[in-house]
């Protein structure tokens, strides 16, 4: 009986969290659609009958265009020997920088991507309180296998507006045709 109560309580809490996240995303989507309509009107140069309040959803809150522009960029980079995470604002000013060494991983442990990235993301969520409820762009460099893990983990706690993936696979051109050996024959005189 006690186990079923805790399971139902945990399930109810998760459902409440998911519903609140869906409601937030729905509000952001409606507001973005209205902003697009407003910007189209601006482009048509119909300034006479243009009222910004008509195109913004208020819900008893003050809404700005800046609420939906990307403010911070989280850059996650996998190199051959390290995992690096940095946060910068849109102008490129560095706010936070962490590598696998900053979470007490050293040597060959830094190459263990799953452990390193989970520890780094938990550290970021603790330290970067300023990221809450602000639109964020997520840039992933040289990340192949852990894309889904990273995006899902950060999406639970942050509002991610855009995800860009910069994979750099090596490309040395097409393979050259094999050079045939010349046969040498001995000449007798």
N, C-alpha and C positions, 0 to 999 in steps of 0.2 A: 504494500500500500504506500509506504513512504517513498520507495523508488519511483513509482508511477507519478506521485505528486511532484517530485523534483523534475522528472522528465517533462511533465506537462508545463510546469512553471518555466523551465528553460526554453521550451518550444514557444510558449506565449511571448516571452521576452524577445526572442529572435524575430518573431512575426511582427511585433510592435516596432522594432528597429527597422525592419525592411519596409514596413508601411510608411514610417516617417521619412525614410530615404526616398521612397517613390513619390511621396507628396512634395518633397523639396525639389526633386528633379522635374516633376510636372509643373511646378511654379516657375522654375528657371526656363523650361521650354516655352511656356506661354509667354513669358516676358521677352524671350528672344524673338519669338514670332512677331510680337507687337513692335519690337525695336526694328525688325527688318521692314515691316510695313511703314514705319515712321521714316526710315532712311530712304525707302523707295519714293515716298512723297517728297522728301527733300531733294532727291535727284531729279524729280519731275519739275522742280522749281515752283511748286504750288504752295507758296508761302502765305497766301491770304487766309485760307481756312485751316491752317495747320496749328493744332493744339497738342502739345506734348503729353498732357494729362490723359488725353483720349487713348493714347497708344501705350501707356504704361499701366500695369496692374499695381495697385497700391496695397490692398489688404492691410490698411492701417499702418503701413510702414513707408518710410521714405526710400524711393528706389532711384538709383542713378544708373547712367550708362556704364559707369566704372564697375558696377557690381558683376558684370559678365565678361569683362575683359581679363585676359590672363595677367596676373600680377607677379606670380613667382614661377620659376622654372626649376624642376627637380631633374638633375642629370645623373643617370646611373651608368657607369662605365666598367666593363669587364676587360682588363688587360690580361696578358698571358700569366702574370704573376700576382695580380692584385685586383681587388674590387673597390671602386671609388664611387662615392656619392657626394654631390654638392648641390646646394640650393642657392640660387641667385635671383635677384629681381629682374624685371623685364629690361632694364638698362644694362645688365651684365654685372652689377655690383654683387660680389660674393657675400652671402649671408652666413652659410654654414658649409663646412667641408669635413668629410670623414672618409677614412679608408679602412680596410680590414684590420690594419694595425691598431686603430683607435678603439676597437672592441676586443683587444687582447688576443688577436689571432696573429700568428707569426709563422714564417717559413712556408712549409707545404700546406698548412691549414688555410692560408689565404686563398689557395686555389680551390678549396671546397666551397663552391658557389652558394649552395643552399644555406649552409650554416652562416656564411658571411653576410649574405643579403638579408636574411631574416634578422640577424643581430643588428645590422645597420639600419634597417627600416624601423625596428622597435626603438632604437636610439633616436632616430629622426623624429618619430612621433612623440617622444618624451620631450626632446629639446626644442623642437620647432612649434611652439604654441601659436605663433603668429600665422600659421598656415590654415588654421581652422576657418571654415566657411569662406575661404577666398578661392577664386578660380586659379587652377594650377595647370601648367603644361608639363608633361612627363616626357623626357627625352631618354631613350634607351640606346646605348652604344654597344655594339658587338654582343648583344644578348640574343641567344637563339632559343634555348630550351626553357628558360625561366621567365619568359614574357608574361605568361598567364598568371603565375604565382605573384609576380611583382604588382601587376595591375590590379588583381583582385584584392591583395592585401592593402594597398594604398587606397583603393576605391571605398573600402569599408569606412575609413576614417577621414578622408579628404575629398574635396570636390575637384575632380580631375576634369578639366575642360577639353584637353587635347593630348593625344599620345603620338609621339613621333619615334620611329624606329630607324636608327642609322646603323645598319649592318654593313660591315666592310669585308665581304668575302674576297679572298685573293683571286686575281685574274691575271694570268701571265700570257694571255692570248691562246690561240689554237695550238695544238700540239704539232710540232714539225714532223715532216715526213722522215722516216728513217733513212739515213745515208747508206747507200749500198757500198760495200767494199769492192775495190778494184782487184781483180785477180792478176797476180804477177806470175809471169811464166819465165822460166830461165831460157836464155838463148845460148845455144851451143855453137861454137865456131870450128 
